[in-house]
Amino acid sequence: MLDNTTDTIFIGKKPLMSYVTSAIIQLATLDSITIKARGHSIGLAVDVTQVLLKKTDAFEVGCVNISSESLESQDGRNRDVSTIEIPISKRGK
């Protein structure tokens, strides 16, 4: 896991291409980034990664980390939510 949050893209409810554009901009100046998502946003994180990989062969995916977090819901109960971290780097770096 990367220590600096400036090289992390947190996936939420924005359109797919917003995250793809952000990833390309960050990868222009950084050697690697991490795409993070949890819950229903995991599918969108995978889609963002696939768009990056299909559009160009300049990037590669590292070891994907999947886990779960325990969060307190609005009604006060604890719920486990799935999470994913996808490291993407420039090829050869």
N, C-alpha and C positions, 0 to 999 in steps of 0.2 A: 504494500500500500504506500502511496506517495504521501509525503508529509506536508507539502505545500498545497493549499486549496486553490491557488490560482491555476494549477494545471489539472483541475478537476471540473468536469461538467456534470451538474446534477440535473437529471431528467425529470421533468414535471409535466405540465399540461400545454406547453407551447407546441406549435406545429413542428413536424419532423425536420423540415429544412432549416428552421431556426437553429436547432442543435447541430446539424451537419455544418452549417456555415460557421458557427462558433468553433467547432472542432477544427475545421480547416484553418481558420484564422490563428488559433492557438498553436497548431502544428507547424505553422509557417515560422514561428519564432522559438518554439520549444521542441525538444527531441521526442518527448512522449507526454501523453495526457491520460487521464482515467475518466471513463464514463461511469457514473454511479446512478443507480435507480433502486426503488423499492416498490413492492406491491404491484399495482396495475401498470405502472410505468416501465416495468422490466421489458415488456414486449417492444416498447418504443425505443429503449436503449439498444436492444438487439437490432432493430431496424436502422437506427442511426449508424451503428457499426457496419452493417451490411452495405449501406449506401456508400460509406467511406471506402470500403474495400472493393466494391464493384466498379466505382467510377474511376479509380486509379489504382495502380499497383505499387504506389509509393509508401503505403502503410501496411503494418502487420499487427496482429493481435497477440498479446502475451497471455499469460496464465489467467484465466477468468476465475474470479473468486465469488462463490455463492454462499450465502449464509442467511440467518434470520435475526431480527431484532425484536425485543419485547417492548411494546409501546402501550401506553395507557390510553384507552379509548375515551370518548366523551362521557360515556356512562360509568366510568371509573374502573372498568375491567381491563386486565392485561391481555393483549393479543400479540401473537407472533406474526411478524410481517417479513416476507422474503426480501432479500436484498441481492444485488449483483454489482460487481465492480469489473469493468472491462478495460484493461490497459491497452492503449494503442500507441505505437511508436513508428517513427520513420524507418523504412527498411534499411538494414545495415547499421543501425545505431545501437 
